[in-house]
Structures are given as structure tokens and as C-alpha cells.
Amino acid sequence: MALKSTIFKAELQLADLDRGYFAEHALTLARHPSETDERMMVRLLAFALNASETLAFGRGLSTEDEADLQDLDATGSIERWIDVGLPDEKNIRRACNRSRQVCVLAYGGRSAEIWWQQTVDKVKGQKNLRVLMLAAEEGKALAALAERGMKLQCTIQDGVVWLGSDRQQVELRPQVLLASDSA
């Protein structure tokens, strides 16, 4: 018998001063049985960094050829493809060919650094790719915020993210590893 996903609810108040985007989002996150709290919260961070009224969580871990988050335009075409973790360079190139913008939010400390060293030369020619990386301690701090019912406030300014609840706040500085002109 297959294990079921665990459902997490998040009320996210977002003030993205860098993009001039201010909104409240009621989010439902299905945590796959093999997914950690850290990865789930990095997905939530990826949502905050790219939030729009049409951005939605994909099936991610349970579906190999689907984004962790995607933003569709009115015609159903993929406007933005967002992956969390350390995707294979072939999957990155395929995503770049299928959507207007691609963002990868890498995390995992030393393993993420090694992944990037092995991947950068294979993807740096993509014109619509943006790659960010979280430091290992930032991923762990995010995981500590995970609760089945979350009320979170997020402020983004000058590339710095402040995310927190009533009980804990974290400051995150995602490092930009690659930023193409159209990404």
C-alpha cells in the first residue's frame, strides 16, 4: 500500500518590495512521504520569491517531468518553471525549452555546491535560466518553521528574505549563481 502525502496549510502574507508585489496567499502543500520538512519549506520559499496570482505547486517529486511550481499563462503555456533541489542538467535544459523562464532554487550545503560545479558549464548558455542557492544553515532554519498549520509573514527587499511566524523568524540571503537576461 502506497503512503499518502501529508497536507500542510500555510497562510502567507507577502511583501515583495523588490518586485512591488503585495498579497496574501492561502496555500496547501502536500508533502510527499519521501520529502523532508526542509525541502517542503524551500518549495514554500520558492513560491514567495516568485509569487503571482497564477503560480501553483506542481506534483514535483511524484511526477518526474513536472515542475515543483509552475505559472501558466492564459493559453495554458508555461510562463515560469520552478524546480527545487538539484535537478539533472538535462531536465533543466528541457524546462528551458518548454517555458519562458526557469528558476532553480538549490539547497543542501556541500552537495549543492558540488552539483553546481558539475552543472554550470552544461547550462550557462540557457537564455532564460536563473539559479539560486541557499546556504545549508538557511535550509535548516526554514525546516524549523514547518508546522501543519502555518501563519507566515514574508518580506523581500534587496534580495534578502525575512520569513517567520509568531514564534520564529529567519533571514535568508539566496545566492544568485546564474541570472540570464530574460530569467
C-alpha positions in Angstrom: 0.0 0.0 0.0 1.4 3.4 -1.0 1.9 6.0 1.7 -0.1 9.2 1.3 1.1 12.8 1.3 0.9 14.8 4.5 -1.1 18.0 4.0 0.2 21.3 5.3 -1.7 24.6 5.2 0.1 28.0 5.1 -1.4 31.5 5.2 1.4 33.6 3.7 1.4 37.4 3.9 3.9 38.6 1.3 5.5 41.9 0.8 8.0 41.7 -2.0 9.5 45.2 -2.2 11.9 44.2 -5.0 9.0 43.3 -7.4 6.3 45.6 -5.9 4.1 42.6 -5.2 1.9 42.5 -2.1 -0.6 39.8 -1.4 -2.0 37.2 0.9 -2.0 33.5 -0.2 -3.8 30.6 1.3 -1.5 27.7 0.3 -1.9 23.9 0.6 1.3 21.9 0.4 1.2 18.2 0.0 4.4 16.8 1.5 5.4 13.6 -0.4 6.3 10.7 2.0 9.9 10.9 0.8 10.1 14.7 1.2 11.7 16.4 4.2 10.4 19.4 6.0 13.4 21.3 4.6 12.5 20.6 1.0 8.9 21.4 1.6 9.8 24.8 3.1 12.2 25.5 0.3 9.3 25.0 -2.1 7.3 27.5 0.0 10.3 29.9 -0.2 10.4 29.4 -4.0 6.7 30.3 -4.1 7.3 33.5 -2.1 10.2 34.5 -4.3 8.1 34.1 -7.5 4.6 34.6 -6.2 1.8 35.6 -8.6 -1.9 35.0 -8.7 -1.4 32.2 -11.1 1.6 30.4 -9.6 0.8 26.9 -8.4 2.5 23.9 -6.8 3.1 21.1 -9.2 3.3 17.4 -8.4 7.1 17.6 -8.2 8.5 14.5 -6.6 5.6 12.3 -7.6 5.9 13.3 -11.3 9.3 13.3 -12.9 8.6 15.5 -15.9 6.8 18.3 -14.0 7.9 21.4 -12.2 7.8 21.8 -8.4 6.0 25.1 -9.1 4.7 26.5 -12.4 3.0 29.6 -13.6 0.7 29.2 -16.7 -0.4 32.0 -19.0 -4.0 32.4 -20.2 -3.4 29.9 -23.1 -2.0 27.2 -20.8 1.6 27.6 -21.8 4.2 27.5 -19.1 5.3 31.0 -18.3 7.6 30.0 -15.4 9.0 26.6 -14.4 10.5 26.4 -10.9 12.5 23.5 -9.6 13.7 23.0 -6.0 16.8 20.9 -5.2 19.5 19.6 -7.5 17.8 18.8 -10.9 19.7 17.0 -13.6 21.1 19.3 -16.3 19.0 17.5 -19.0 15.8 18.3 -17.0 17.0 22.0 -16.7 17.5 22.2 -20.5 14.2 20.6 -21.2 12.4 23.0 -18.8 14.2 25.9 -20.6 12.8 24.7 -23.9 9.3 24.3 -22.5 8.8 27.6 -20.7 9.6 31.3 -21.0 11.5 31.5 -17.6 13.1 28.8 -15.5 14.3 29.2 -11.9 16.2 26.6 -9.9 16.4 27.0 -6.1 19.2 24.7 -5.0 19.9 23.8 -1.4 21.8 21.1 0.6 25.1 22.6 1.5 28.2 20.9 0.2 26.2 18.6 -2.1 24.6 21.6 -3.7 28.0 23.2 -4.3 29.3 20.0 -6.0 26.1 19.8 -8.1 26.6 23.4 -9.3 30.3 22.8 -10.2 29.2 19.8 -12.3 26.2 21.5 -13.8 27.2 25.2 -14.5 29.1 24.6 -17.8 26.2 22.5 -19.2 23.5 25.1 -18.5 25.2 28.5 -18.6 24.2 29.0 -22.2 20.4 28.9 -21.4 19.0 32.4 -22.0 16.0 32.0 -19.7 17.6 30.4 -16.6 18.1 31.7 -13.1 19.8 29.6 -10.4 19.7 30.5 -6.7 21.3 28.6 -3.8 20.5 28.6 -0.1 23.3 28.0 2.4 23.0 24.8 4.4 22.1 26.7 7.7 19.3 28.6 5.9 17.7 25.4 4.7 17.8 24.0 8.3 16.3 27.3 9.6 13.5 27.0 7.1 12.7 23.5 8.2 12.3 24.7 11.8 9.3 26.8 10.6 7.4 23.8 9.4 4.0 23.2 11.1 0.8 21.6 9.8 -1.0 24.9 10.1 1.3 27.9 9.4 0.7 31.6 9.5 3.8 33.2 7.9 4.9 36.7 7.1 7.4 37.2 4.4 9.2 40.4 3.4 11.7 40.5 0.5 13.9 43.5 -0.1 17.3 43.9 -1.9 17.4 40.1 -2.4 17.1 39.4 1.4 14.1 37.4 2.6 12.7 37.7 6.1 10.3 34.8 6.7 8.7 33.9 10.0 5.8 33.1 12.2 4.8 34.4 15.7 7.3 32.1 17.3 10.4 32.3 15.0 11.9 34.5 12.3 14.6 33.6 9.7 16.7 35.8 7.5 17.7 34.3 4.2 20.1 35.5 1.5 19.7 33.3 -1.5 22.9 33.5 -3.6 22.4 34.2 -7.3 24.6 31.7 -9.2 23.3 32.4 -12.6 20.9 35.0 -13.9 20.2 35.1 -17.6 18.8 38.3 -19.2 15.3 37.0 -19.6 15.1 34.9 -16.4 
